[in-house]
Amino acid sequence: MFDDRPLTLGTLLRLFWLRVALTWALTLIETGLWVLLPLLLGLTIDGLLAGQMDPFWQLCGVLVALVAVAVLRQVIDTRIFGTMRVELGQVLAERNRGLPVSALNARVLMARELVDFLEQEVPVLMAAVVQLVASVAILATYHWVLALAAMAAGGFMLAVYARFHDRFFRLNRAINARAEKQVRLLETRTGPAFGRHLRLLRHWEVRLSDTEALVYGLIYAVLMALVVFNLGFTALVMAASAGAIFAIVTYSWEFMDAAFNLPVALQQWSRLSEIIERINKARPDPEDDA
């Protein structure tokens, strides 16, 4: 099936495009229904206060459809991406028969992350983009200042992540290099050497964790400021109804939630970029104790 193609996300998409398109289409439908909920809830609140039931029944219909689509997508996802893991694992093991067991085992486990990315991170990324665009558009219908504040927060978030992308790549490369050596070190049954390996692994994991804490702390602070600003602007400047206030605050919060998911997916892409480069090599990296 793979022939001599490189083992990349692009190759997986070309070979399984129809099945992946099906599950991603369901993801977009599910996301669209989620995006409608705050707007419908706001309309329902105002409708019930005015004695109107139509918005309430529309909300119930969307909730039923949302549950049905979510269940169907979960059932299909497990089968489609499970098949992809099997095919990818088989071809990777065949191509790397000459590698030490330690490196081969690590690469098989790493390769599964490519499929995990397509199954988990890409739908999250797609949903985040849809939610970001929809949230800005709907906020703009209430007041342009609300939408502008959201776009400014989103721009800051992307700038922060772009600044740290190369660092994420380097740290993941160091962690993956240690993982390729772990089984070999266990086979030698040399306690001091394995202990040194674990300390080096911890060193790189701590540096990665510290970088994540800094990046996500900055992003989270700005996004929280967005929610507070929009709430204050709505309450103090706009003469909004109770339903409108609910919708504005909810879409501001959804923008924050979606925007926070975006750099998480982008960080995973940084890790996958290193993994793709690694699993397509003929040999493992030389020992690097730096």
Secondary structure, 3 states (H helix, E strand, C coil): CCCCCCCCHHHHHHHCHHHHHHHHHHHHHHHHHHHHHHHHHHHHHHHHHCCCCHHHHHHHHHHHHHHHHHHHHHHHHHHHHHHHHHHHHHHHHHHCCCCCHHHHHHHHHHHHHHHHHHHHHHHHHHHHHHHHHHHHHHHHHHCHHHHHHHHHHHHHHHHHHHHHHHHHHHHHHHHHHHHHHHHHHHHHCCHHHHHHHHHHHHHHHHHHHHHHHHHHHHHHHHHHHHHHHHHHHHHHCCCCCHHHHHHHHHHHHHHHHHHHHHHHHHHHHHHHHHHHHHHCCCCCCCCCCC
